[in-house]
């Protein structure tokens, strides 16, 4: 349903996203985690079709986002990080205006607005200007706008950013309802948030995917299981990560670069040292080191904030 293939975005000499690849299946809720500046927003903007990649490709439902932009936008509901709203407009007027721009009219437009208002719990906000609403309700308006045309895919960029705990919980509950009928990609830098609503978590750091695993498996990585650290002189990180994830018992695989070396950390309840060695030898990987460590929850948080 959502596919990124070697997506890269450069701003002059600065590389914001460096060859990101992943697929999100229909009906899946995927968390996209990382510290500020890791490349989350840039990646989501490329998927939404509002920013062109420097190289690589993005697909929605098998359609190339650059080549078939208008068709892809009909399939996507996008909540940008800053949730741009016209604060002087009344809530339902704003939604009707956006619906009209999407080609909705008459009874179809009225039904779409009514459905979005109901799903997002905006009945109490109807009749008020957006500028009068709390930030939590403004986020609801942004999500209502994203689902107005009933898209199968939602891209939500930091939907709880700046909300107090109660407001954030309300938005998470709303996402929990939407997941019943949508494929959702949710960016955040808050691990507990992704843990509570996502089937799968991808961690991005320095513009690259550092980990990609089911939520339960990723959390298992932080609960005292073994970690096996493989250091290579150089490697194509995606190919190596896929090979390591294919090992029996491998729960997740994290990647980072240190002083020009490629470091892969595989977590498992099994002792994978022999299997990793055989895989490395069979693929002629330039191995500089292999060691076993004990994982902790702090490892996850440290990687999110570096």
FENMO-V531426 format. One record per pair of residues at least 24 apart in sequence whose C-alpha atoms are under 10 Angstrom apart, sorted by sequence separation. I is the first residue (numbers start at 1). J is the second residue. D is the distance in whole Angstrom. If there is no record, write none. Layout:
I;J;D / I;J;D
//
This chain:
1;25;5 / 2;26;8 / 15;39;9 / 16;40;9 / 17;41;10 / 48;72;8 / 49;73;7 / 92;116;10 / 116;140;10 / 117;141;8 / 119;143;10 / 120;144;6 / 136;160;8 / 139;163;9 / 154;178;9 / 169;193;9 / 172;196;8 / 173;197;8 / 195;219;8 / 227;251;10 / 229;253;10 / 231;255;10 / 240;264;8 / 241;265;9 / 248;272;8 / 1;26;5 / 16;41;10 / 17;42;7 / 18;43;10 / 47;72;9 / 48;73;7 / 92;117;8 / 116;141;9 / 119;144;8 / 120;145;10 / 135;160;10 / 136;161;10 / 154;179;9 / 168;193;9 / 172;197;7 / 227;252;10 / 228;253;9 / 229;254;9 / 230;255;10 / 231;256;10 / 232;257;10 / 237;262;8 / 241;266;9 / 247;272;8 / 262;287;10 / 263;288;10 / 265;290;10 / 267;292;10 / 1;27;9 / 2;28;10 / 16;42;7 / 17;43;7 / 47;73;10 / 91;117;9 / 117;143;10 / 118;144;9 / 135;161;10 / 136;162;9 / 137;163;10 / 153;179;10 / 225;251;10 / 227;253;9 / 229;255;10 / 231;257;9 / 233;259;10 / 234;260;8 / 235;261;9 / 236;262;9 / 237;263;9 / 262;288;9 / 263;289;9 / 264;290;10 / 265;291;10 / 266;292;9 / 267;293;9 / 1;28;9 / 16;43;9 / 48;75;10 / 49;76;9 / 116;143;8 / 117;144;6 / 120;147;9 / 135;162;8 / 136;163;6 / 140;167;10 / 159;186;8 / 160;187;10 / 161;188;8 / 210;237;9 / 231;258;9 / 233;260;7 / 234;261;6 / 235;262;7 / 237;264;8 / 248;275;9 / 261;288;9 / 263;290;10 / 265;292;9 / 266;293;10 / 267;294;9 / 268;295;10 / 48;76;7 / 50;78;10 / 74;102;8 / 116;144;5 / 117;145;9 / 119;147;9 / 135;163;7 / 136;164;8 / 139;167;9 / 143;171;9 / 153;181;9 / 154;182;7 / 155;183;9 / 156;184;7 / 157;185;8 / 158;186;7 / 159;187;8 / 160;188;8 / 161;189;9 / 191;219;10 / 209;237;9 / 210;238;10 / 232;260;9 / 233;261;5 / 234;262;6 / 235;263;9 / 244;272;10 / 247;275;7 / 265;293;9 / 267;295;8 / 47;76;9 / 48;77;8 / 49;78;10 / 73;102;10 / 115;144;9 / 116;145;7 / 134;163;9 / 135;164;9 / 139;168;10 / 152;181;7 / 153;182;6 / 154;183;6 / 155;184;6 / 156;185;6 / 157;186;6 / 158;187;5 / 159;188;8 / 161;190;10 / 208;237;9 / 209;238;9 / 212;241;9 / 221;250;10 / 232;261;6 / 233;262;6 / 234;263;9 / 247;276;8 / 9;39;9 / 48;78;7 / 92;122;9 / 114;144;10 / 116;146;9 / 117;147;10 / 136;166;9 / 137;167;8 / 140;170;9 / 151;181;10 / 152;182;5 / 153;183;5 / 154;184;5 / 155;185;5 / 156;186;5 / 157;187;5 / 158;188;5 / 160;190;10 / 208;238;10 / 211;241;9 / 221;251;7 / 231;261;7 / 232;262;5 / 233;263;9 / 8;39;10 / 47;78;10 / 48;79;10 / 91;122;9 / 92;123;10 / 113;144;8 / 116;147;7 / 117;148;9 / 136;167;5 / 140;171;7 / 143;174;9 / 147;178;9 / 150;181;10 / 151;182;8 / 152;183;6 / 153;184;6 / 154;185;6 / 155;186;6 / 156;187;6 / 157;188;7 / 158;189;8 / 210;241;9 / 220;251;8 / 221;252;7 / 231;262;6 / 232;263;6 / 244;275;9 / 48;80;9 / 91;123;10 / 112;144;10 / 113;145;9 / 115;147;9 / 116;148;6 / 135;167;8 / 136;168;7 / 139;171;8 / 143;175;9 / 150;182;9 / 151;183;9 / 152;184;9 / 153;185;8 / 154;186;8 / 155;187;8 / 156;188;9 / 158;190;9 / 213;245;9 / 219;251;10 / 220;252;9 / 221;253;9 / 230;262;8 / 231;263;5 / 232;264;8 / 244;276;7 / 247;279;9 / 9;42;8 / 45;78;9 / 92;125;9 / 93;126;9 / 112;145;10 / 115;148;8 / 116;149;9 / 134;167;9 / 136;169;10 / 137;170;10 / 160;193;9 / 212;245;10 / 217;250;9 / 218;251;7 / 219;252;10 / 230;263;6 / 231;264;6 / 243;276;9 / 8;42;9 / 9;43;8 / 44;78;9 / 45;79;10 / 91;125;7 / 92;126;6 / 93;127;9 / 113;147;10 / 114;148;9 / 116;150;9 / 136;170;8 / 137;171;9 / 140;174;9 / 217;251;5 / 218;252;6 / 229;263;7 / 230;264;5 / 231;265;9 / 8;43;8 / 19;54;10 / 21;56;9 / 23;58;10 / 26;61;9 / 44;79;10 / 45;80;8 / 90;125;9 / 91;126;6 / 92;127;7 / 93;128;10 / 94;129;9 / 112;147;9 / 113;148;6 / 115;150;9 / 136;171;8 / 147;182;10 / 216;251;9 / 217;252;7 / 218;253;9 / 229;264;6 / 230;265;6 / 244;279;8 / 7;43;8 / 17;53;9 / 18;54;10 / 19;55;8 / 20;56;9 / 21;57;9 / 22;58;10 / 23;59;9 / 24;60;10 / 25;61;10 / 44;80;9 / 45;81;10 / 90;126;7 / 91;127;7 / 92;128;9 / 93;129;9 / 94;130;9 / 112;148;6 / 113;149;9 / 228;264;8 / 229;265;4 / 230;266;8 / 243;279;8 / 244;280;9 / 9;46;9 / 17;54;9 / 18;55;9 / 19;56;7 / 20;57;10 / 21;58;9 / 23;60;10 / 44;81;10 / 90;127;6 / 91;128;6 / 92;129;9 / 93;130;10 / 111;148;10 / 112;149;7 / 214;251;8 / 215;252;10 / 227;264;10 / 228;265;5 / 229;266;6 / 243;280;9 / 8;46;9 / 18;56;10 / 19;57;10 / 89;127;10 / 90;128;5 / 91;129;6 / 92;130;9 / 112;150;8 / 213;251;7 / 214;252;8 / 227;265;6 / 228;266;5 / 229;267;9 / 4;43;9 / 7;46;8 / 15;54;10 / 41;80;8 / 89;128;8 / 90;129;4 / 91;130;6 / 109;148;9 / 212;251;10 / 213;252;5 / 226;265;10 / 227;266;6 / 228;267;6 / 240;279;10 / 7;47;9 / 41;81;7 / 88;128;9 / 89;129;5 / 90;130;6 / 91;131;9 / 109;149;9 / 212;252;7 / 213;253;8 / 226;266;8 / 227;267;4 / 228;268;8 / 240;280;9 / 243;283;10 / 40;81;10 / 87;128;10 / 88;129;6 / 89;130;6 / 90;131;9 / 108;149;10 / 211;252;7 / 212;253;7 / 213;254;9 / 226;267;6 / 227;268;7 / 4;46;9 / 9;51;9 / 87;129;6 / 88;130;6 / 89;131;8 / 90;132;9 / 91;133;9 / 211;253;6 / 212;254;8 / 225;267;7 / 226;268;6 / 227;269;9 / 4;47;8 / 9;52;8 / 10;53;8 / 11;54;9 / 86;129;9 / 87;130;5 / 88;131;6 / 89;132;10 / 210;253;8 / 211;254;4 / 212;255;10 / 224;267;10 / 225;268;6 / 226;269;6 / 227;270;10 / 228;271;8 / 230;273;9 / 240;283;9 / 3;47;8 / 8;52;9 / 9;53;5 / 10;54;6 / 86;130;7 / 87;131;4 / 88;132;9 / 104;148;10 / 210;254;5 / 211;255;7 / 224;268;10 / 225;269;5 / 226;270;7 / 227;271;9 / 228;272;7 / 229;273;9 / 2;47;8 / 7;52;10 / 8;53;6 / 9;54;5 / 10;55;9 / 85;130;8 / 86;131;8 / 87;132;8 / 104;149;8 / 209;254;8 / 210;255;5 / 211;256;9 / 221;266;9 / 222;267;9 / 224;269;9 / 225;270;9 / 226;271;8 / 227;272;9 / 228;273;7 / 240;285;9 / 7;53;6 / 8;54;6 / 9;55;7 / 85;131;9 / 87;133;9 / 95;141;8 / 99;145;8 / 102;148;9 / 103;149;9 / 209;255;7 / 210;256;6 / 221;267;6 / 226;272;9 / 227;273;10 / 230;276;8 / 6;53;10 / 7;54;8 / 8;55;5 / 9;56;9 / 91;138;9 / 94;141;9 / 95;142;9 / 98;145;7 / 102;149;7 / 208;255;9 / 209;256;9 / 210;257;10 / 220;267;8 / 221;268;7 / 229;276;10 / 230;277;9 / 256;303;10 / 7;55;6 / 8;56;6 / 98;146;10 / 208;256;8 / 220;268;8 / 221;269;9 / 228;276;9 / 232;280;9 / 6;55;7 / 7;56;4 / 8;57;9 / 92;141;9 / 95;144;8 / 96;145;9 / 99;148;7 / 121;170;10 / 208;257;10 / 218;267;9 / 220;269;9 / 254;303;9 / 5;55;9 / 6;56;5 / 7;57;6 / 91;141;7 / 95;145;6 / 98;148;8 / 99;149;7 / 120;170;10 / 204;254;10 / 205;255;9 / 206;256;9 / 217;267;9 / 230;280;9 / 235;285;7 / 5;56;6 / 6;57;7 / 7;58;7 / 87;138;9 / 94;145;9 / 95;146;10 / 98;149;9 / 120;171;9 / 203;254;8 / 204;255;10 / 205;256;8 / 206;257;9 / 217;268;9 / 234;285;8 / 235;286;8 / 4;56;8 / 5;57;5 / 6;58;9 / 96;148;9 / 202;254;10 / 203;255;10 / 233;285;8 / 234;286;7 / 235;287;10 / 4;57;6 / 5;58;6 / 85;138;8 / 95;148;8 / 120;173;10 / 121;174;9 / 211;264;10 / 232;285;7 / 233;286;6 / 234;287;9 / 3;57;8 / 4;58;5 / 5;59;8 / 84;138;10 / 85;139;10 / 120;174;7 / 210;264;9 / 211;265;9 / 231;285;10 / 232;286;5 / 233;287;7 / 234;288;10 / 3;58;6 / 4;59;6 / 83;138;8 / 84;139;10 / 119;174;8 / 120;175;9 / 210;265;10 / 211;266;10 / 231;286;9 / 232;287;5 / 233;288;6 / 2;58;8 / 3;59;5 / 4;60;9 / 83;139;7 / 85;141;8 / 231;287;6 / 232;288;5 / 233;289;9 / 2;59;6 / 3;60;7 / 82;139;10 / 83;140;10 / 85;142;7 / 120;177;9 / 230;287;7 / 231;288;5 / 232;289;7 / 1;59;8 / 2;60;5 / 3;61;8 / 83;141;9 / 84;142;8 / 119;177;8 / 120;178;9 / 230;288;8 / 231;289;5 / 232;290;9 / 1;60;6 / 2;61;6 / 3;62;8 / 83;142;6 / 119;178;8 / 230;289;6 / 231;290;6 / 1;61;4 / 2;62;8 / 3;63;10 / 79;139;9 / 82;142;10 / 83;143;9 / 85;145;10 / 229;289;8 / 230;290;5 / 231;291;9 / 1;62;7 / 2;63;9 / 3;64;9 / 229;290;6 / 230;291;7 / 1;63;9 / 3;65;10 / 79;141;10 / 80;142;9 / 228;290;7 / 229;291;5 / 230;292;9 / 79;142;6 / 80;143;10 / 228;291;6 / 229;292;6 / 78;142;9 / 79;143;6 / 227;291;8 / 228;292;5 / 229;293;7 / 77;142;10 / 78;143;8 / 79;144;9 / 227;292;6 / 228;293;6 / 77;143;8 / 79;145;8 / 80;146;10 / 226;292;7 / 227;293;5 / 228;294;9 / 77;144;9 / 78;145;9 / 79;146;6 / 226;293;6 / 227;294;6 / 228;295;9 / 77;145;8 / 78;146;5 / 79;147;9 / 225;293;9 / 226;294;5 / 227;295;6 / 77;146;4 / 78;147;8 / 224;293;10 / 225;294;6 / 226;295;6 / 227;296;10 / 76;146;8 / 77;147;6 / 224;294;6 / 225;295;6 / 226;296;9 / 76;147;8 / 77;148;8 / 223;294;9 / 224;295;5 / 225;296;8 / 77;149;8 / 222;294;9 / 223;295;7 / 224;296;5 / 76;149;9 / 77;150;8 / 78;151;10 / 83;156;10 / 221;294;9 / 222;295;6 / 223;296;6 / 224;297;8 / 1;75;10 / 2;76;10 / 75;149;9 / 76;150;9 / 77;151;6 / 83;157;9 / 221;295;6 / 222;296;4 / 223;297;6 / 74;149;8 / 75;150;8 / 76;151;5 / 77;152;8 / 78;153;9 / 79;154;8 / 80;155;8 / 81;156;8 / 82;157;8 / 83;158;10 / 220;295;9 / 221;296;7 / 222;297;4 / 223;298;10 / 74;150;9 / 75;151;5 / 76;152;7 / 77;153;6 / 78;154;6 / 79;155;6 / 80;156;7 / 81;157;5 / 82;158;9 / 83;159;9 / 220;296;9 / 221;297;8 / 222;298;7 / 74;151;7 / 75;152;6 / 76;153;5 / 77;154;5 / 78;155;5 / 79;156;5 / 80;157;5 / 81;158;6 / 82;159;9 / 219;296;10 / 220;297;9 / 222;299;7 / 73;151;9 / 74;152;9 / 75;153;6 / 76;154;6 / 77;155;6 / 78;156;6 / 79;157;6 / 80;158;8 / 81;159;7 / 219;297;8 / 221;299;9 / 222;300;7 / 72;151;10 / 74;153;9 / 75;154;9 / 76;155;7 / 77;156;8 / 78;157;8 / 79;158;8 / 80;159;8 / 81;160;9 / 82;161;9 / 221;300;8 / 222;301;9 / 73;153;10 / 79;159;7 / 81;161;8 / 72;153;10 / 219;300;9 / 218;300;9 / 61;152;9 / 60;152;10 / 61;153;9 / 211;303;10 / 60;153;8 / 210;303;9 / 210;304;10 / 203;300;10 / 205;303;8 / 204;303;9 / 205;304;8 / 203;303;9 / 204;304;8 / 205;305;9 / 206;306;9 / 203;304;8 / 205;306;8 / 48;153;10 / 77;182;10 / 48;154;9 / 81;187;9 / 48;155;7 / 76;183;10 / 77;184;9 / 78;185;10 / 79;186;10 / 81;188;10 / 47;155;8 / 76;184;10 / 191;300;8 / 45;155;9 / 191;301;8 / 44;155;7 / 190;301;9 / 44;156;8 / 45;157;9 / 189;301;10 / 44;157;7 / 191;304;8 / 190;304;8 / 41;156;10 / 189;304;7 / 190;305;10 / 41;157;7 / 189;305;8 / 40;157;8 / 41;158;9 / 40;158;9 / 32;156;10 / 27;152;9 / 28;153;10 / 29;154;9 / 30;155;10 / 31;156;10 / 32;157;9 / 33;158;10 / 26;152;9 / 27;153;9 / 32;158;10 / 26;153;8 / 44;185;9 / 44;186;9 / 44;187;8 / 43;187;10 / 29;175;9 / 40;186;10 / 41;187;8 / 29;176;9 / 40;187;7 / 41;188;10 / 40;188;8 / 29;178;10 / 40;189;9 / 29;179;7 / 1;152;9 / 2;153;8 / 28;179;8 / 29;180;10 / 38;189;10 / 1;153;8 / 27;179;7 / 28;180;9 / 36;188;9 / 2;155;10 / 27;180;8 / 28;181;10 / 29;182;8 / 30;183;8 / 31;184;8 / 32;185;7 / 33;186;8 / 34;187;8 / 35;188;8 / 36;189;7 / 27;181;7 / 28;182;8 / 29;183;6 / 30;184;6 / 31;185;6 / 32;186;6 / 33;187;6 / 34;188;7 / 35;189;5 / 26;181;10 / 27;182;6 / 28;183;5 / 29;184;5 / 30;185;5 / 31;186;5 / 32;187;4 / 33;188;5 / 34;189;5 / 35;190;9 / 26;182;8 / 27;183;5 / 28;184;6 / 29;185;6 / 30;186;6 / 31;187;6 / 32;188;6 / 33;189;5 / 34;190;8 / 26;183;5 / 27;184;8 / 28;185;8 / 29;186;7 / 30;187;8 / 31;188;7 / 32;189;8 / 33;190;7 / 34;191;9 / 25;183;7 / 26;184;9 / 31;189;10 / 32;190;10 / 33;191;7 / 24;183;8 / 25;184;10 / 31;190;10 / 32;191;10 / 24;184;9 / 31;191;9 / 33;193;10 / 24;185;8 / 33;194;8 / 43;204;10 / 31;193;9 / 32;194;8 / 31;194;5 / 40;203;9 / 30;194;8 / 31;195;8 / 40;204;7 / 43;207;9 / 29;194;9 / 38;203;9 / 39;204;7 / 40;205;9 / 42;207;9 / 31;197;8 / 32;198;9 / 38;204;6 / 39;205;7 / 40;206;10 / 30;197;9 / 31;198;6 / 37;204;10 / 38;205;5 / 39;206;7 / 40;207;8 / 29;197;7 / 30;198;5 / 31;199;8 / 32;200;9 / 33;201;7 / 34;202;9 / 35;203;9 / 37;205;8 / 38;206;5 / 39;207;5 / 40;208;10 / 29;198;5 / 30;199;6 / 31;200;6 / 32;201;6 / 33;202;6 / 34;203;6 / 35;204;8 / 36;205;9 / 37;206;8 / 38;207;5 / 39;208;8 / 28;198;8 / 29;199;5 / 30;200;5 / 31;201;5 / 32;202;5 / 33;203;5 / 34;204;5 / 35;205;7 / 36;206;10 / 37;207;8 / 38;208;8 / 39;209;10 / 28;199;7 / 29;200;7 / 30;201;6 / 31;202;6 / 32;203;6 / 33;204;6 / 34;205;6 / 35;206;9 / 38;209;10 / 27;199;10 / 28;200;8 / 29;201;9 / 30;202;7 / 31;203;8 / 32;204;7 / 33;205;9 / 34;206;9 / 34;207;9 / 34;209;9 / 24;200;9 / 33;209;10 / 34;210;9 / 32;209;10 / 33;210;10 / 33;211;10 / 22;202;9 / 32;212;9 / 2;183;8 / 31;212;10 / 1;183;8 / 2;184;9 / 30;212;10 / 1;184;10 / 2;185;9 / 30;213;10 / 31;214;10 / 20;204;9 / 30;214;9 / 31;215;9 / 30;215;9 / 17;204;9 / 18;205;10 / 20;207;7 / 21;208;9 / 22;209;9 / 17;205;9 / 18;206;8 / 19;207;8 / 20;208;6 / 21;209;8 / 17;206;8 / 18;207;5 / 19;208;7 / 20;209;6 / 16;206;7 / 17;207;4 / 18;208;6 / 19;209;9 / 20;210;10 / 22;212;9 / 15;206;9 / 16;207;6 / 17;208;7 / 18;209;9 / 15;207;7 / 16;208;9 / 17;209;9 / 9;207;9 / 8;207;8 / 7;207;10 / 8;208;9 / 7;208;10 / 6;208;10 / 22;238;10 / 21;238;8 / 19;237;10 / 20;238;9 / 19;238;9 / 6;238;10 / 35;301;10 / 38;304;9 / 34;301;10 / 35;302;10 / 38;305;10 / 35;303;8 / 36;304;9 / 38;306;9 / 34;303;8 / 35;304;5 / 36;305;8 / 34;304;5 / 35;305;5 / 36;306;9 / 33;304;7 / 34;305;7 / 35;306;7 / 34;306;9
//
